[in-house]
Amino acid sequence: MPLSALYRRHGFTLAELLVCLSIIAVLGAVTYHAADVLMARQQVTIAADRLAASLALARSTAMARRVEVALQPLDGNVTLDQGWQLAATNGLRRSGQEAIVLSVVQLDAPCLSVALRQTTRASNILRFAAVGYSRSEQGGFQAATFTLSCRGEQRQVRMGAQGRIRLCTPGHDKDCEASGEPAPP
């Protein structure tokens, strides 16, 4: 038996290992990006569903209890990005009392942004009158569009003046405009 046959081992060369590692790295990068997009889409979808449910709850609570209910940012926040709360505010603002908090929704998505566009320019507060319609401070009907976005993924929660709630995806649903366009219907 020749001496070279004794020292011959079965295995991979350094070049083969480097090629395999580079292929694994490329596949890992593609998978990471796809997972990141999927997670952003999931966060936006969940937050939009929770917002639509909160709007429906605010409207039905206003009608059932015959009080004004406001969807507003969490205490200490100016925007709806971290979440929102539903509060009964009927007559309490005039008497100087605090609103009664009915429900709190906290969001745990650091990239999430929630923008509210209303037919009347106001803050990030949406009020439902005791009859279930969204009302402006001047007393008129009010429509609103909430645009939720995270890493390029978007979803809209649109509410008509009489309280009809609809979810849509800009760029996917034909009658759902991208953010920054004209006021809601």
C-alpha positions as CSV (number, residue, x, y, z in Angstrom):
1,M,0.0,0.0,0.0
2,P,1.5,3.3,-1.0
3,L,2.2,5.9,1.7
4,S,0.0,8.5,0.1
5,A,-3.0,6.2,0.5
6,L,-2.4,6.0,4.2
7,Y,-2.6,9.8,4.7
8,R,-5.5,10.3,2.3
9,R,-8.6,11.5,4.2
10,H,-12.1,12.0,3.1
11,G,-13.6,15.5,3.7
12,F,-14.1,18.9,2.2
13,T,-11.5,21.3,1.0
14,L,-11.3,24.9,2.2
15,A,-12.7,26.2,-1.1
16,E,-15.8,23.9,-0.8
17,L,-16.4,25.0,2.7
18,L,-16.2,28.7,1.8
19,V,-18.7,28.2,-1.1
20,C,-21.1,26.4,1.2
21,L,-20.8,29.2,3.8
22,S,-21.4,31.9,1.3
23,I,-24.5,30.2,0.0
24,I,-25.8,29.8,3.5
25,A,-25.1,33.5,4.2
26,V,-27.0,34.6,1.1
27,L,-30.0,32.4,2.0
28,G,-30.0,33.7,5.5
29,A,-30.0,37.3,4.4
30,V,-32.9,36.7,2.0
31,T,-34.8,34.8,4.7
32,Y,-34.2,37.5,7.3
33,H,-35.5,40.2,4.9
34,A,-38.6,38.1,4.1
35,A,-39.3,37.5,7.8
36,D,-38.8,41.2,8.6
37,V,-41.4,42.1,5.9
38,L,-43.8,39.4,7.2
39,M,-43.5,40.6,10.8
40,A,-44.1,44.3,9.8
41,R,-47.2,43.2,7.8
42,Q,-48.5,41.1,10.7
43,Q,-48.0,44.0,13.2
44,V,-49.9,46.4,11.0
45,T,-52.7,43.9,10.4
46,I,-53.1,43.1,14.1
47,A,-53.1,46.8,15.1
48,A,-55.6,47.7,12.3
49,D,-57.9,44.9,13.5
50,R,-57.7,46.1,17.1
51,L,-58.4,49.7,16.0
52,A,-61.4,48.7,14.0
53,A,-62.7,46.7,17.0
54,S,-62.1,49.7,19.3
55,L,-64.0,52.0,17.0
56,A,-66.9,49.5,16.9
57,L,-66.8,49.2,20.7
58,A,-66.7,53.0,21.1
59,R,-69.7,53.5,18.8
60,S,-71.8,50.7,20.4
61,T,-70.9,51.9,23.9
62,A,-71.9,55.4,23.1
63,M,-75.3,54.2,21.9
64,A,-75.9,51.7,24.7
65,R,-74.9,54.0,27.5
66,R,-76.2,57.2,25.9
67,V,-72.8,59.0,26.6
68,E,-70.2,60.6,24.5
69,V,-67.2,58.2,24.0
70,A,-63.8,59.3,22.8
71,L,-61.0,57.3,21.2
72,Q,-57.9,59.1,22.3
73,P,-54.2,58.5,22.9
74,L,-53.0,56.8,26.0
75,D,-52.3,59.1,29.0
76,G,-49.1,61.0,28.5
77,N,-49.0,60.4,24.7
78,V,-49.9,62.8,21.9
79,T,-50.2,60.2,19.2
80,L,-51.9,56.8,18.8
81,D,-48.6,55.1,18.0
82,Q,-48.3,53.3,21.4
83,G,-52.0,52.6,21.7
84,W,-55.3,54.3,22.6
85,Q,-58.0,54.3,25.2
86,L,-61.8,54.7,25.1
87,A,-63.2,57.1,27.6
88,A,-66.7,58.3,28.5
89,T,-66.5,62.1,28.3
90,N,-70.2,63.1,28.3
91,G,-70.5,66.4,30.2
92,L,-67.4,65.7,32.2
93,R,-65.3,68.2,30.3
94,R,-67.6,71.0,31.3
95,S,-67.7,70.0,35.0
96,G,-63.9,69.7,35.2
97,Q,-64.0,65.9,36.0
98,E,-61.7,63.4,34.5
99,A,-63.0,61.1,31.8
100,I,-64.0,57.6,32.7
101,V,-61.7,55.1,31.0
102,L,-63.6,52.2,29.5
103,S,-60.9,50.3,27.6
104,V,-57.2,50.5,27.0
105,V,-55.3,49.1,24.0
106,Q,-51.5,49.1,24.2
107,L,-49.4,48.3,21.2
108,D,-46.0,46.6,21.5
109,A,-44.7,47.4,18.0
110,P,-41.8,49.9,18.1
111,C,-42.0,50.6,14.3
112,L,-45.7,51.2,14.2
113,S,-47.0,54.6,13.2
114,V,-50.7,55.5,13.4
115,A,-51.8,58.7,11.6
116,L,-55.4,60.1,11.9
117,R,-56.9,62.2,9.1
118,Q,-60.4,63.7,9.8
119,T,-62.8,65.8,7.8
120,T,-62.3,68.5,10.4
121,R,-58.8,69.3,11.4
122,A,-58.4,68.3,15.0
123,S,-56.2,66.4,17.3
124,N,-55.8,62.6,17.6
125,I,-59.1,62.3,19.3
126,L,-62.2,60.9,17.7
127,R,-65.6,61.4,19.5
128,F,-68.8,59.4,19.2
129,A,-72.0,61.1,20.2
130,A,-74.7,59.3,22.2
131,V,-76.5,58.4,19.0
132,G,-73.4,56.5,17.6
133,Y,-72.3,59.0,15.0
134,S,-68.8,60.5,15.0
135,R,-69.1,64.2,15.7
136,S,-66.8,67.1,15.3
137,E,-66.4,69.8,18.0
138,Q,-68.7,72.0,15.9
139,G,-71.4,69.3,15.9
140,G,-71.2,68.1,12.3
141,F,-70.7,64.6,11.1
142,Q,-67.1,63.5,10.9
143,A,-65.3,60.9,8.8
144,A,-61.8,59.6,9.6
145,T,-59.1,57.6,8.1
146,F,-56.4,55.9,10.3
147,T,-53.3,54.9,8.4
148,L,-51.2,52.4,10.2
149,S,-47.7,51.8,8.8
150,C,-44.5,49.9,9.8
151,R,-41.4,49.5,7.6
152,G,-43.3,50.2,4.3
153,E,-46.3,48.1,5.1
154,Q,-49.6,50.0,5.3
155,R,-53.2,49.3,6.3
156,Q,-56.1,51.8,6.6
157,V,-59.1,51.8,8.9
158,R,-61.7,54.1,7.4
159,M,-64.8,55.3,9.2
160,G,-67.6,57.0,7.4
161,A,-69.6,59.9,9.0
162,Q,-72.4,57.5,10.1
163,G,-69.9,55.1,11.8
164,R,-69.4,52.5,9.0
165,I,-65.9,50.9,9.5
166,R,-63.9,49.5,6.7
167,L,-60.3,48.1,6.5
168,C,-58.3,48.3,3.3
169,T,-54.7,48.1,2.0
170,P,-53.3,51.0,0.0
171,G,-51.9,49.8,-3.4
172,H,-53.8,46.5,-3.1
173,D,-57.5,47.6,-2.8
174,K,-58.5,49.8,-5.7
175,D,-60.5,52.3,-3.7
176,C,-58.0,52.7,-0.9
177,E,-55.7,55.6,-1.4
178,A,-52.1,56.0,-0.1
179,S,-51.4,58.2,2.8
180,G,-50.9,61.9,2.2
181,E,-53.8,62.1,-0.3
182,P,-57.1,64.0,0.0
183,A,-59.3,63.8,3.1
184,P,-61.4,60.8,3.7
185,P,-64.9,60.4,2.2
